[in-house]
C-alpha cells in the first residue's frame, strides 16, 4: 500500500460510522474521505464498507483488513512515541575526556557522533586528571595504563599504543648508534619528569640508565617529541608518529612490556544512557580503523 492516508481514512470511517464524522476527525472534506475509500477498495479489489441508512457498515473483508491496519497503526504510534523519547535523549551535552595525545584517535568517533546526533553538544577535555564520570565532570573517559578497577565503573578495552626508542639522525651522527640495550652507556636521553614514572617505557629507561644520562625531562609528550626531533637525545615515541618522521631512526623496536593499553570508561549509572551508549559503540568501532598507532 503506497498511501497510508487511505488506510487511516478507512479506519476513521469504521470508527465513526459516517463519511462526515470521519472527515471532521481527519480535518478534510467529505469528498476527500469518499475518494480515499473508493481508491483503497479499488486497490484491494473488494468492498470494505456497505452503505446503509445511518452510514457505513464494515464488511467481513473490511473487518479483517481494518483489524490488521489497526494493529499497524498502534505499532506506528508506539514507534513514534519511542522516536520522540530518543530524540529527547539525544540532546544536551556529552563530555569526553582523555589526555591530549589520544585526541586524534577519538576524533573520528566524535565527528561521526556529531553527524548522527546534531542536537548533542560535544566537549573534549584534555587532561591527566581523573574526572568523575557520573555526568558531572564527564560522561566517557579513555584512560591509559592499568585497567581501572573502580567498582561503579564499566571498563571496556579500546586499543593499545605501541612505543619504541628513537633518535634523530643528527644525534646518531654526533654520538653514534647503540648496538643494543646493553650499549646505552654514554648516550643521552629525553625522559619523563613525572616523579612516579607511570609509563612502562619510562620505568624501563630509569631502570637501565643512570639519571645523569636523562638530560631533558618533561611532562609533555609533545615537548618530548620535539626535543627528540631536535637531536637533544634519544627517547620513546609512539611508533606510528615516529614512522611518519623521515629523520627519526629506530634504536630499539617496540616491545610488549612498553605497550600502553587504553580503556573506555563510563559510570555504571550512565553506561546505558542512549547518547553514552551510542558514543561508546562508535568509539569501539573506530579502534579497528584508527591506524597503526592503535593495535587491539
C-alpha positions in Angstrom: 0.0 0.0 0.0 1.6 3.2 -1.1 -0.8 5.7 0.6 -1.2 5.4 4.4 -3.7 8.2 4.3 -6.2 5.9 2.6 -5.8 3.3 5.3 -6.1 5.9 8.1 -9.2 7.3 6.4 -10.8 3.8 6.2 -10.1 3.3 9.9 -11.8 6.6 10.8 -14.9 5.7 8.7 -15.1 2.3 10.5 -14.8 4.1 13.9 -17.1 7.0 13.2 -19.7 5.2 11.1 -20.2 8.1 8.6 -18.1 9.9 6.0 -18.9 13.3 7.6 -17.7 12.3 11.0 -14.6 10.7 9.6 -13.9 13.9 7.6 -14.3 16.1 10.7 -12.0 13.9 12.7 -9.3 14.0 9.9 -9.8 17.6 9.1 -10.5 17.0 5.5 -13.6 17.4 3.2 -16.2 14.7 3.0 -15.4 14.2 -0.7 -11.8 13.5 0.2 -12.9 10.7 2.5 -15.1 9.2 -0.2 -12.3 9.4 -2.7 -9.8 7.7 -0.4 -12.1 4.9 0.5 -13.0 4.3 -3.2 -9.3 4.3 -4.1 -8.4 1.8 -1.3 -11.3 -0.5 -2.2 -10.1 -0.4 -5.9 -6.6 -1.4 -4.9 -7.9 -4.3 -2.7 -10.4 -5.4 -5.3 -13.0 -5.8 -2.5 -15.6 -3.8 -0.6 -14.6 -2.7 2.9 -18.0 -1.0 3.7 -21.6 -1.3 2.7 -23.8 1.8 2.9 -27.0 1.8 4.9 -29.5 4.4 6.1 -27.4 5.6 9.1 -24.0 5.5 7.4 -21.4 2.8 6.6 -21.1 -0.7 8.0 -17.9 -2.8 7.7 -18.0 -5.9 5.6 -16.3 -9.2 6.6 -13.3 -8.4 4.4 -13.3 -4.9 5.9 -13.2 -6.3 9.4 -10.1 -8.4 8.7 -8.4 -5.6 6.8 -9.1 -3.0 9.4 -8.0 -5.3 12.2 -4.6 -5.6 10.6 -4.5 -1.9 9.8 -5.4 -1.0 13.4 -2.6 -3.2 14.7 -0.1 -1.4 12.3 -1.4 2.0 13.4 -0.9 1.0 17.1 2.6 -0.2 16.4 3.4 3.0 14.5 2.1 5.1 17.3 4.4 3.3 19.7 7.3 3.8 17.4 6.7 7.5 17.1 6.5 7.8 20.8 9.7 6.0 21.2 11.4 8.1 18.5 10.3 11.2 20.3 11.7 9.9 23.6 15.0 9.0 21.9 15.1 12.5 20.2 14.9 14.0 23.7 17.6 11.6 25.0 19.9 12.6 22.2 20.2 16.2 23.4 22.1 18.2 25.9 25.9 17.7 26.3 28.3 14.8 26.0 31.7 15.3 27.6 34.6 13.1 26.7 38.0 13.2 28.4 41.5 11.8 27.9 45.0 13.1 27.5 45.8 15.4 24.6 47.8 12.8 22.7 44.8 10.4 22.4 42.5 13.0 20.7 43.5 12.2 17.1 42.1 8.7 17.6 38.9 9.8 19.3 38.1 12.5 16.7 36.6 10.1 14.1 34.1 8.7 16.6 33.3 12.2 17.8 32.8 13.5 14.2 30.5 10.5 13.4 28.6 11.0 16.6 28.1 14.7 15.9 26.8 14.0 12.4 24.4 11.3 13.7 23.1 13.4 16.7 23.4 17.1 15.9 21.3 18.1 18.9 24.1 16.9 21.3 26.8 19.4 22.2 30.2 17.6 22.3 33.1 18.6 24.6 36.5 17.1 24.7 38.5 17.8 27.8 42.2 17.0 27.5 43.6 16.4 31.0 45.6 13.9 33.1 43.1 14.4 35.9 40.7 11.5 36.7 37.3 13.1 36.1 34.2 11.9 37.9 32.1 10.0 35.4 28.6 10.5 36.9 27.9 13.1 34.2 29.1 15.8 36.5 32.6 16.2 35.1 32.5 13.8 32.1 30.4 11.0 30.6 33.1 9.0 28.8 36.8 8.7 29.6 39.6 7.0 27.6 42.2 6.1 30.2 45.7 4.7 29.7 47.7 2.1 31.6 46.5 -0.5 34.0 42.8 -1.4 33.8 40.7 0.8 36.0 39.2 -1.0 39.0 36.6 1.4 40.4 33.6 -0.8 41.3 31.0 1.6 39.9 32.6 1.9 36.5 32.1 0.0 33.3 35.5 -0.6 31.7 35.9 -1.8 28.1 39.2 -2.4 26.2 39.8 0.1 23.4 43.3 -0.3 21.9 47.0 -0.5 22.7 49.6 2.2 22.0 53.0 0.9 20.9 56.2 2.7 21.7 59.8 2.3 20.6 63.1 4.0 21.3 64.1 6.6 18.7 66.9 9.1 17.9 67.2 11.8 15.2 69.8 11.3 12.5 71.7 14.3 13.9 72.0 12.7 17.2 73.3 9.4 15.6 75.8 11.4 13.6 77.2 13.0 16.7 77.0 10.2 19.2 76.7 7.0 17.2 74.1 4.3 17.1 73.8 1.9 20.1 74.4 -1.7 19.2 71.5 -2.7 21.6 70.1 -2.2 25.0 73.4 -3.2 26.6 75.2 -0.4 24.7 73.4 2.7 26.2 76.3 3.9 28.3 77.5 7.4 27.3 74.2 8.2 25.5 71.8 10.9 26.3 68.0 10.6 26.7 64.8 12.6 26.8 62.5 11.3 29.6 59.6 11.9 31.8 59.5 14.5 34.6 56.8 12.5 36.4 58.3 11.5 39.8 56.0 8.4 39.8 57.2 7.4 36.3 53.9 5.7 35.3 54.6 4.9 31.6 56.2 1.4 31.3 58.8 2.6 28.8 59.9 5.4 31.2 60.2 2.9 34.0 62.3 0.7 31.8 64.5 3.6 30.9 65.0 4.6 34.5 66.0 1.0 35.4 68.6 0.8 32.5 70.4 4.2 32.6 71.5 6.5 35.4 69.6 9.7 35.9 72.5 11.8 34.8 72.1 10.4 31.3 68.5 11.7 31.1 69.4 15.2 30.3 66.0 16.5 29.3 62.9 16.0 31.5 59.3 16.9 30.5 55.7 16.1 31.4 54.6 16.9 27.8 54.5 14.2 25.2 54.6 16.9 22.5 57.7 18.6 24.0 59.3 15.1 24.3 58.8 14.5 20.6 60.1 18.0 19.7 63.2 17.5 21.9 64.0 14.2 20.3 63.4 15.7 16.8 65.9 18.4 17.7 68.6 15.8 18.4 68.7 16.5 22.1 68.7 12.9 23.0 67.1 9.5 22.4 63.7 8.9 23.7 60.5 6.9 23.5 57.8 7.8 20.9 54.6 6.5 19.6 55.6 4.1 16.8 53.1 5.5 14.3 54.1 9.1 14.9 57.8 8.2 14.6 57.4 6.2 11.4 55.9 9.3 9.8 59.1 11.3 10.5 61.8 10.5 7.9 64.7 11.7 10.0 64.0 9.5 13.0 65.9 6.3 13.5 64.5 3.3 15.4 67.1 2.5 18.1 65.1 -0.3 19.8 62.0 -1.8 18.3 58.6 -2.0 20.2 58.3 -4.5 23.0 55.2 -5.8 24.7 56.5 -4.6 28.0 56.4 -1.0 26.7 52.9 -1.1 25.4 50.2 1.1 26.9 46.7 -0.3 26.9 43.7 2.1 26.6 40.3 1.7 28.2 36.9 3.1 27.6 35.4 4.0 31.0 31.9 5.0 31.9 29.9 5.2 35.1 27.6 2.2 35.6 24.6 4.5 36.1 25.1 6.2 32.8 26.5 3.4 30.7 23.1 2.6 29.2 22.0 6.2 28.6 21.3 6.4 24.9 23.8 9.1 24.0 26.6 7.5 26.1 25.9 4.0 24.7 25.8 5.4 21.1 29.1 7.1 21.5 30.8 4.1 23.1 29.7 1.9 20.2 31.1 4.4 17.7 34.3 4.5 19.7 34.7 0.7 19.8 34.2 0.6 16.1 36.7 3.3 15.4 39.5 1.3 17.1 39.6 -1.0 14.2 40.3 1.8 11.8 42.3 4.1 14.0 45.6 3.4 12.2 48.8 1.5 13.2 49.3 3.5 16.4 46.4 1.7 18.0 46.6 -2.1 18.0 44.0 -4.3 19.6 
